[in-house]
Amino acid sequence: MNPSDSQSEIRRESAEALRSLPAVHHVLAELGDVGVPRPMVVQVVRARLDSLRRSVSDQRTPVPGLESILASVRRELGEMGRGRIQSVINATGIIIHTNLGRSPLAERAVDAVSRAARDYVNLEYDIDAGRRGQRGPYVEQAL
């Protein structure tokens, strides 16, 4: 067998392997609703399939099955949904630690922030005067 024959055989096998990868729409249909906005899901699926195409065409990896592809996409989407901010225990001995979000708020403060965040509030609006107000008086009054 001459070298050009072996090269064309490799290209043919690589093309067959690439054709066996599922289409984006097929992976999306199999995933169903994963609780992440669709544009993000599409982006993750495309990136995963692009990575597989590169690996398969470079003959670095065999073509994984659909279930394996779905599992890797679900895993990545799960990591995205978790976010970076997590609760931790401050065992540093430093009470107001800037790397740990400073200090926790009192439960009353958390409740007040939660109530204020649900609706519009008169942060810079003077209800009695019916016009724009200022934030300062709230702080002054609290002090």
C-alpha positions in Angstrom: 0.0 0.0 0.0 1.5 3.3 -1.0 1.5 6.3 1.4 -1.1 8.3 -0.5 -3.5 5.4 -0.2 -3.1 5.2 3.6 -3.6 9.0 3.8 -6.9 8.8 1.8 -8.0 5.9 4.0 -7.4 8.0 7.1 -9.3 11.0 5.6 -12.2 8.7 4.7 -12.3 7.2 8.2 -12.1 10.6 9.8 -15.0 11.9 7.6 -17.1 8.9 8.5 -16.4 9.5 12.2 -17.3 13.1 11.9 -20.6 12.2 10.1 -21.5 9.9 13.1 -21.5 12.9 15.5 -25.1 14.0 16.2 -26.4 17.3 14.9 -26.9 20.3 17.3 -30.7 20.1 16.9 -30.6 16.4 17.7 -28.6 16.9 21.0 -31.0 19.8 21.9 -34.0 17.7 21.3 -32.6 14.9 23.5 -31.7 17.3 26.3 -35.1 18.7 26.6 -35.7 21.4 29.2 -32.6 21.7 31.4 -33.6 24.8 33.3 -31.0 27.0 31.6 -31.9 29.7 29.0 -31.9 28.2 25.5 -29.2 30.4 24.0 -26.8 29.2 26.7 -27.7 25.6 26.1 -27.2 26.0 22.3 -23.8 27.6 23.0 -22.7 24.8 25.2 -23.9 22.1 22.8 -22.1 23.8 19.8 -18.9 24.2 21.8 -19.0 20.6 22.9 -19.6 19.3 19.4 -16.9 21.6 17.9 -14.4 20.3 20.4 -15.4 16.7 19.6 -15.0 17.4 15.8 -11.5 18.7 16.4 -10.5 15.7 18.5 -12.1 13.2 16.2 -10.6 14.7 13.0 -7.2 14.8 14.7 -7.8 11.1 15.6 -7.2 11.9 19.2 -10.5 10.4 20.4 -13.1 8.0 19.2 -16.6 9.2 18.6 -18.5 9.1 21.9 -22.0 7.9 22.1 -25.0 10.2 22.4 -25.5 9.5 26.1 -21.9 10.5 26.8 -22.3 13.7 24.9 -25.6 14.5 26.7 -23.9 13.7 30.1 -21.0 16.1 29.4 -23.4 18.9 28.2 -25.6 18.4 31.3 -22.5 18.5 33.6 -21.3 21.7 32.1 -24.8 23.3 32.2 -25.0 22.2 35.9 -21.7 23.9 36.7 -23.0 27.1 35.0 -26.2 27.0 37.1 -24.3 26.6 40.3 -22.5 29.9 40.0 -19.3 30.9 41.7 -20.6 32.4 45.0 -21.0 29.7 47.7 -21.6 29.8 51.4 -18.4 29.2 53.4 -17.5 29.1 57.1 -15.2 31.9 58.2 -12.7 30.1 60.3 -10.0 32.7 59.7 -10.4 34.6 63.0 -11.0 37.8 61.1 -14.6 38.9 61.8 -15.0 41.4 58.9 -13.1 39.5 56.2 -13.2 41.3 52.8 -12.4 38.1 50.9 -15.5 36.4 52.4 -18.0 39.2 51.7 -17.2 41.2 54.8 -19.7 40.1 57.5 -23.1 38.5 57.3 -26.2 40.7 57.7 -28.5 40.4 60.6 -31.7 38.5 59.8 -33.8 41.7 60.1 -31.5 43.4 57.6 -31.8 40.5 55.2 -35.6 40.6 55.5 -35.7 44.3 54.9 -33.5 44.0 51.8 -35.6 41.1 50.5 -38.8 43.2 51.0 -37.3 46.2 49.3 -36.0 44.2 46.4 -39.4 42.8 45.5 -41.0 46.1 44.5 -40.2 49.6 43.5 -39.3 51.8 46.5 -39.0 55.5 47.2 -35.2 55.5 47.4 -34.8 59.0 45.9 -38.5 60.0 45.7 -40.1 62.2 48.4 -43.7 60.9 48.6 -44.9 63.8 50.8 -43.6 66.4 48.4 -44.4 64.4 45.2 -41.0 65.0 43.7 -37.5 63.7 43.5 -35.9 63.4 47.0 -32.5 62.4 48.3 -31.0 59.3 49.9 -29.1 61.1 52.7 -32.1 61.7 55.0 -32.6 57.9 55.4 -29.0 57.5 56.6 -29.1 60.6 58.8 -32.3 59.3 60.5 -30.8 55.9 61.0 -27.7 57.4 62.6 
